[in-house]
Amino acid sequence: MILNALSLVNYKNFESQDFEFDTKINCFVGANGVGKTNALDAIYHLSFGKSYFNPVATQNIKHNEEFFVVDGIFTKHEKTEKIVVSLKRGQKKVIKRNSKAYDKFSDHIGFVPLVIISPADRDLIIEGSEVRRKFVDSVISQSDKAYLNNLINYNKVLTQRNALLKYFALNNTFNQAQLEVYNDQLQNYGSSIFKTRDKFLQTFIPIFKERYEAISNNKEEVNIQYKSDLFQDDLSTLLVHSVNKDKALQYTSVGIHKDDLSFEIESYPIKKFGSQGQQKSFLIALKLAQFDFIKQQSGVTPLLLLDDIFDKLDESRVAQIIHLVDDEHFGQLFISDTHAERTENVVKQIHQSYKIFKL
């Protein structure tokens, strides 16, 4: 997968900007606030139909403007593909591939495989379980449409079941038969999602460990553990046993929407016991494993976006990362950095062609 050109209109701080890219390495350099990360986010937008950094769609429109357009020209399987994402205030976002609008955004997921590594990834370590579930879901969904559909359906049913529990509480009533309709559907979608997540992690964790070893020079032992209610029992049984708790809480307290990942270094939580450098190395290994997995599943080399990656890493770890990406296994790279000189020195070590864009 190659992004040949990018055109932005009223996207974040860009009024109008065009980029023509190198097929290997592209670097956005400049002071803070000039739009380096915004340029990477525009590329992410073309892949996922949304921003990586700001979930409020209208906030990606330039101040005092009415719309934004992000336009990308790609080469995939030697064929030219044009993707356009646009949003007008007060209207729905539109994603088009070769001038034809998608009916469902989910149909586009996975068409432009992409992995981003960013300082914002630290949320995977410090925030709650939802962030880690979203990470797993985004990796699997890029190559598994059935999983994505199950996830969408599960979340719809979960919302309906929670609304019913609230209705029971407000009206001081209860109907077990009504609840069981939703229980059956949650069991159906949830058990499939659980099995897919479990199978995925069995494949993913060894890849991740290998990547971490390469970045850290085998200095530390790391692990990921999958935590799920469904290791204890099937979801139908769990929902029956938790019914009184759910009635009191007015929401569904068990299920795959409570799953979590435990990130560990030397058998301890990395959140508490990992240094900044170790945490950053952990996250980079996580994302490089994501890259490997998506490439393996889809047969397409994802775009790799490195946002401010060289910050807070010592030179030996930077050297290891450069050594890793100086490999035909990787395709097109996009890098952002505040230090133009540092970036140029780094990319010169990679024996590939490159372009530097000073913003």
Backbone torsions as a table, in degrees:
resi	resn	phi	psi	omega
1	MET	NA	123.6	178.8
2	ILE	-126.3	132.3	171.5
3	LEU	-95.7	112.3	-176.6
4	ASN	-84.4	-39.6	-175.3
5	ALA	-149.1	149.0	179.2
6	LEU	-134.1	132.6	178.1
7	SER	-126.5	129.1	-178.4
8	LEU	-120.5	135.2	173.5
9	VAL	-130.5	120.7	177.8
10	ASN	54.8	33.6	179.0
11	TYR	-98.1	112.7	-177.9
12	LYS	53.4	-117.3	-176.4
13	ASN	-90.7	-0.8	-179.6
14	PHE	-89.6	125.6	174.0
15	GLU	-80.2	-53.5	176.8
16	SER	-155.2	123.1	-176.0
17	GLN	-150.3	136.7	176.9
18	ASP	-122.2	139.8	176.8
19	PHE	-127.7	138.0	170.2
20	GLU	-113.9	123.1	-168.9
21	PHE	-102.5	153.6	169.4
22	ASP	-75.4	151.4	-178.2
23	THR	-74.8	-11.7	-178.8
24	LYS	-111.9	-75.4	-172.2
25	ILE	-122.0	133.0	179.1
26	ASN	-132.8	127.0	-175.5
27	CYS	-119.8	128.6	172.2
28	PHE	-101.2	117.2	-178.5
29	VAL	-125.0	154.2	180.0
30	GLY	153.3	174.5	-178.4
31	ALA	-67.0	167.3	175.9
32	ASN	-61.4	141.6	175.1
33	GLY	89.0	0.4	-177.7
34	VAL	-88.4	-11.8	175.0
35	GLY	112.9	15.5	-179.8
36	LYS	-60.2	-51.1	-179.7
37	THR	-66.9	-33.9	178.1
38	ASN	-62.4	-36.8	178.0
39	ALA	-64.4	-42.7	177.2
40	LEU	-64.7	-39.4	-178.1
41	ASP	-66.2	-32.3	176.7
42	ALA	-63.4	-40.4	177.6
43	ILE	-65.4	-42.3	176.9
44	TYR	-59.3	-40.8	179.4
45	HIS	-56.6	-39.8	-179.2
46	LEU	-67.4	-25.6	179.6
47	SER	-85.7	-47.0	-171.2
48	PHE	-107.5	-5.8	179.3
49	GLY	73.0	13.1	179.1
50	LYS	-155.4	167.5	178.6
51	SER	-78.2	147.2	174.2
52	TYR	-79.0	-26.1	-169.6
53	PHE	-106.8	-24.4	-175.9
54	ASN	-135.8	105.9	-177.0
55	PRO	-70.0	-16.2	179.6
56	VAL	-83.8	104.3	-170.7
57	ALA	-54.4	-44.8	-175.7
58	THR	-66.6	-20.8	179.4
59	GLN	-75.2	-4.9	174.3
60	ASN	-90.0	-3.8	174.0
61	ILE	-82.9	136.4	179.0
62	LYS	-56.2	143.1	-179.7
63	HIS	-52.9	138.1	176.6
64	ASN	66.8	14.8	175.1
65	GLU	-112.9	164.9	-174.0
66	GLU	-100.7	-12.5	-174.1
67	PHE	-158.4	165.8	165.9
68	PHE	-134.5	154.5	174.0
69	VAL	-135.4	128.8	172.3
70	VAL	-118.5	124.1	-171.2
71	ASP	-126.6	123.3	-179.5
72	GLY	-127.0	138.8	174.1
73	ILE	-108.8	118.8	-175.6
74	PHE	-114.3	160.7	165.2
75	THR	-119.8	123.3	178.5
76	LYS	-135.9	127.1	-176.3
77	HIS	50.1	43.0	177.2
78	GLU	64.1	17.8	179.6
79	LYS	-118.5	140.4	178.7
80	THR	-80.5	131.3	179.7
81	GLU	-128.1	132.1	178.7
82	LYS	-110.7	121.5	178.3
83	ILE	-114.9	131.1	177.7
84	VAL	-128.5	128.0	173.5
85	VAL	-115.1	126.8	-179.5
86	SER	-138.3	151.8	179.2
87	LEU	-146.5	130.4	175.4
88	LYS	-115.1	137.6	-180.0
89	ARG	-53.0	134.9	177.7
90	GLY	81.8	-0.8	179.8
91	GLN	-124.6	170.2	178.9
92	LYS	-80.3	148.7	175.0
93	LYS	-65.1	146.6	179.4
94	VAL	-123.2	132.4	173.0
95	ILE	-118.8	125.2	180.0
96	LYS	-120.7	139.9	170.9
97	ARG	-117.8	119.8	-177.2
98	ASN	50.1	49.2	175.4
99	SER	72.8	-0.5	178.9
100	LYS	-105.9	123.8	-178.0
101	ALA	-74.6	140.8	174.0
102	TYR	-74.2	139.9	172.8
103	ASP	-73.6	-42.4	179.2
104	LYS	-123.4	129.7	179.4
105	PHE	-58.3	-33.5	-177.4
106	SER	-61.1	-23.7	178.3
107	ASP	-66.5	-22.8	-177.7
108	HIS	-85.7	-24.4	-175.4
109	ILE	-60.2	128.0	179.7
110	GLY	97.7	-15.6	-179.8
111	PHE	-68.2	-38.5	174.8
112	VAL	-112.5	87.9	-179.0
113	PRO	-64.3	133.9	-173.5
114	LEU	-152.4	143.0	174.4
115	VAL	-129.2	131.8	177.5
116	ILE	-116.8	136.6	173.8
117	ILE	-117.3	122.0	-170.7
118	SER	-146.6	155.9	174.1
119	PRO	-56.3	-26.5	179.2
120	ALA	-65.4	-17.4	179.1
121	ASP	-63.4	-18.1	-179.7
122	ARG	-57.1	-23.9	175.5
123	ASP	-56.8	-29.2	178.8
124	LEU	-60.6	-30.7	179.6
125	ILE	-90.5	-45.2	-169.1
126	ILE	-91.8	-21.5	-176.7
127	GLU	-89.8	-174.7	-176.6
128	GLY	-76.5	-178.7	-172.3
129	SER	-63.9	-28.0	-176.9
130	GLU	-57.4	-39.5	-178.8
131	VAL	-63.6	-42.0	-179.2
132	ARG	-71.2	-36.2	175.5
133	ARG	-63.3	-42.3	-179.9
134	LYS	-61.8	-35.7	177.8
135	PHE	-62.2	-50.8	179.4
136	VAL	-58.8	-46.5	-178.2
137	ASP	-61.1	-40.6	-177.6
138	SER	-69.1	-34.8	178.6
139	VAL	-67.8	-49.2	-177.1
140	ILE	-66.4	-41.8	-173.9
141	SER	-64.0	-25.2	-178.9
142	GLN	-67.6	-19.0	-179.4
143	SER	-128.6	3.0	-176.3
144	ASP	-136.1	95.1	-177.2
145	LYS	-66.1	-37.4	-179.1
146	ALA	-62.2	-40.1	178.3
147	TYR	-62.4	-46.6	-179.5
148	LEU	-60.2	-42.8	179.1
149	ASN	-65.4	-41.1	176.8
150	ASN	-60.7	-40.8	-179.5
151	LEU	-64.7	-44.7	178.6
152	ILE	-61.1	-45.5	-178.9
153	ASN	-67.4	-41.2	178.2
154	TYR	-58.2	-46.7	-177.5
155	ASN	-65.7	-34.0	176.5
156	LYS	-64.6	-48.6	-179.1
157	VAL	-64.1	-39.9	179.0
158	LEU	-60.4	-43.7	177.7
159	THR	-60.7	-41.9	-179.8
160	GLN	-67.3	-41.2	179.5
161	ARG	-65.1	-41.8	178.2
162	ASN	-64.1	-38.3	177.9
163	ALA	-64.3	-38.2	178.7
164	LEU	-66.3	-41.2	178.0
165	LEU	-62.0	-38.6	177.0
166	LYS	-66.3	-41.4	179.0
167	TYR	-60.2	-45.2	178.3
168	PHE	-57.4	-45.3	-177.4
169	ALA	-65.4	-43.8	-177.9
170	LEU	-66.1	-34.7	-175.6
171	ASN	-102.9	8.2	178.1
172	ASN	50.5	48.2	-177.4
173	THR	-137.0	171.5	175.9
174	PHE	-159.7	138.0	178.8
175	ASN	-137.6	103.5	-176.2
176	GLN	-61.3	-38.7	-177.8
177	ALA	-61.7	-42.0	178.1
178	GLN	-61.2	-42.9	-178.3
179	LEU	-65.2	-36.9	-177.1
180	GLU	-66.7	-26.7	175.2
181	VAL	-58.4	-44.6	179.4
182	TYR	-74.1	-36.8	178.3
183	ASN	-57.2	-44.4	-178.9
184	ASP	-61.9	-41.9	-179.2
185	GLN	-69.3	-40.7	177.6
186	LEU	-62.4	-40.8	177.1
187	GLN	-59.4	-45.7	-177.4
188	ASN	-60.7	-55.7	-178.2
189	TYR	-72.5	-41.6	-173.6
190	GLY	-64.9	-41.9	-178.4
191	SER	-66.3	-36.3	177.8
192	SER	-66.4	-42.6	179.2
193	ILE	-63.5	-44.4	179.9
194	PHE	-59.3	-47.3	-179.2
195	LYS	-61.5	-41.4	-179.5
196	THR	-66.8	-42.9	178.5
197	ARG	-62.0	-44.0	-178.4
198	ASP	-62.7	-46.0	179.7
199	LYS	-63.8	-43.4	178.8
200	PHE	-58.2	-47.5	-176.4
201	LEU	-67.8	-31.0	175.6
202	GLN	-62.8	-32.8	176.7
203	THR	-82.3	-40.3	-170.3
204	PHE	-73.3	-42.1	-172.9
205	ILE	-60.1	-44.6	176.6
206	PRO	-61.2	-36.2	177.6
207	ILE	-63.8	-44.9	178.9
208	PHE	-59.2	-46.8	-178.5
209	LYS	-60.8	-39.3	179.3
210	GLU	-64.0	-42.6	178.8
211	ARG	-64.2	-42.4	-179.6
212	TYR	-64.5	-42.4	178.2
213	GLU	-55.9	-42.3	-178.6
214	ALA	-66.2	-39.8	-178.6
215	ILE	-72.6	-38.3	-173.7
216	SER	-96.4	3.2	-176.6
217	ASN	57.4	42.0	178.2
218	ASN	59.5	26.1	-175.5
219	LYS	-77.4	-32.7	-174.0
220	GLU	-133.1	155.5	176.7
221	GLU	-98.3	124.4	178.9
222	VAL	-121.8	160.9	179.1
223	ASN	-155.9	159.6	172.7
224	ILE	-127.0	131.5	176.1
225	GLN	-117.2	135.0	179.1
226	TYR	-89.6	122.7	179.3
227	LYS	-110.5	123.1	178.8
228	SER	-150.0	142.1	174.5
229	ASP	-57.1	-30.4	-172.3
230	LEU	-75.6	-4.7	170.0
231	PHE	-73.1	-23.3	-178.4
232	GLN	-82.7	-41.8	-175.4
233	ASP	-163.9	170.5	176.2
234	ASP	-73.6	159.0	-171.2
235	LEU	-65.0	-37.0	178.8
236	SER	-55.6	-47.6	-179.3
237	THR	-64.9	-43.1	179.8
238	LEU	-61.2	-40.2	-179.4
239	LEU	-67.4	-38.1	177.8
240	VAL	-64.8	-44.8	-178.0
241	HIS	-69.2	-25.0	-176.2
242	SER	-98.6	8.2	-172.4
243	VAL	-59.3	-41.6	-179.1
244	ASN	-67.2	-39.4	177.2
245	LYS	-64.2	-42.4	-179.7
246	ASP	-64.3	-39.1	178.3
247	LYS	-63.0	-42.1	180.0
248	ALA	-67.4	-42.2	-177.3
249	LEU	-80.2	-22.8	-176.6
250	GLN	66.7	27.5	170.0
251	TYR	-155.6	167.3	-176.0
252	THR	-81.0	116.6	-170.4
253	SER	-94.9	-7.5	178.3
254	VAL	-129.6	155.7	177.9
255	GLY	137.4	178.5	-176.4
256	ILE	-70.2	-12.9	175.6
257	HIS	-76.1	-0.8	175.3
258	LYS	-109.1	0.0	-179.2
259	ASP	-57.6	153.6	178.4
260	ASP	-149.0	164.5	172.7
261	LEU	-115.9	136.4	174.7
262	SER	-102.5	116.8	179.9
263	PHE	-93.3	123.0	-172.1
264	GLU	-129.3	145.5	171.9
265	ILE	-128.0	126.2	-174.8
266	GLU	50.1	40.9	177.4
267	SER	69.7	10.6	176.7
268	TYR	-117.4	155.0	179.0
269	PRO	-60.4	127.7	-178.2
270	ILE	-67.6	-25.3	178.2
271	LYS	-58.3	-39.1	-177.1
272	LYS	-96.1	-33.4	-169.1
273	PHE	-112.8	-0.5	179.8
274	GLY	-96.3	138.3	174.5
275	SER	-70.7	170.6	178.4
276	GLN	-59.0	-42.8	-179.8
277	GLY	-64.7	-40.4	178.4
278	GLN	-66.3	-41.4	178.7
279	GLN	-63.6	-42.5	-179.6
280	LYS	-65.7	-41.5	177.7
281	SER	-62.3	-39.4	178.7
282	PHE	-60.0	-46.5	-177.8
283	LEU	-67.5	-39.9	178.9
284	ILE	-64.9	-42.2	177.9
285	ALA	-62.2	-39.3	178.5
286	LEU	-59.9	-45.5	-177.0
287	LYS	-74.4	-35.1	176.9
288	LEU	-68.5	-33.6	174.7
289	ALA	-66.8	-37.2	175.1
290	GLN	-59.8	-45.4	178.3
291	PHE	-56.7	-50.3	-178.4
292	ASP	-59.4	-44.3	-176.8
293	PHE	-64.7	-46.7	-178.3
294	ILE	-63.6	-42.2	179.4
295	LYS	-61.7	-43.5	-179.7
296	GLN	-63.0	-41.9	-176.7
297	GLN	-75.7	-41.2	-172.3
298	SER	-94.1	-21.2	-175.2
299	GLY	74.9	7.5	178.3
300	VAL	-117.0	136.3	179.0
301	THR	-78.1	117.7	-178.9
302	PRO	-66.7	157.4	166.7
303	LEU	-71.2	143.7	178.3
304	LEU	-120.7	119.5	-178.2
305	LEU	-108.5	122.4	-179.5
306	LEU	-113.6	102.0	-176.9
307	ASP	-95.1	111.7	175.1
308	ASP	53.8	38.0	-170.5
309	ILE	-71.2	-26.7	-173.4
310	PHE	-85.0	-4.3	177.5
311	ASP	-74.6	141.6	176.7
312	LYS	65.4	17.5	174.3
313	LEU	-117.8	138.2	177.3
314	ASP	-74.7	165.8	-172.9
315	GLU	-59.8	-35.0	-177.5
316	SER	-67.3	-37.0	178.9
317	ARG	-72.3	-37.4	175.8
318	VAL	-60.4	-45.2	-179.9
319	ALA	-59.4	-40.5	179.1
320	GLN	-64.0	-41.8	-179.6
321	ILE	-65.9	-42.1	178.9
322	ILE	-62.4	-42.4	178.4
323	HIS	-60.4	-39.9	-179.1
324	LEU	-65.3	-42.0	-175.8
325	VAL	-85.8	-7.8	174.9
326	ASP	-83.5	69.6	-167.2
327	ASP	-158.6	139.8	-179.9
328	GLU	-63.9	-16.3	178.0
329	HIS	-59.0	-33.2	179.7
330	PHE	-91.6	148.1	180.0
331	GLY	-101.3	-109.9	-175.8
332	GLN	-93.1	131.6	-179.0
333	LEU	-114.0	142.4	173.5
334	PHE	-125.8	124.5	-173.6
335	ILE	-123.9	138.7	170.9
336	SER	-118.9	142.5	180.0
337	ASP	-158.7	148.7	178.2
338	THR	-81.2	-20.3	-176.3
339	HIS	-107.0	102.1	-177.6
340	ALA	-59.1	-41.7	-177.6
341	GLU	-65.5	-44.8	179.4
342	ARG	-59.6	-44.6	-178.9
343	THR	-61.0	-46.3	-178.1
344	GLU	-62.1	-42.4	178.7
345	ASN	-61.5	-39.8	-179.3
346	VAL	-67.2	-49.1	-175.2
347	VAL	-71.0	-23.5	176.5
348	LYS	-66.0	-25.5	178.3
349	GLN	-73.7	-19.5	178.3
350	ILE	-91.1	127.4	-173.3
351	HIS	-85.1	60.9	-178.6
352	GLN	-138.3	162.1	176.3
353	SER	-72.2	153.6	-179.6
354	TYR	-152.8	161.2	174.3
355	LYS	-131.3	141.9	176.7
356	ILE	-117.5	126.7	178.6
357	PHE	-108.4	114.4	179.1
358	LYS	-92.2	115.7	-176.1
359	LEU	-97.1	NA	NA
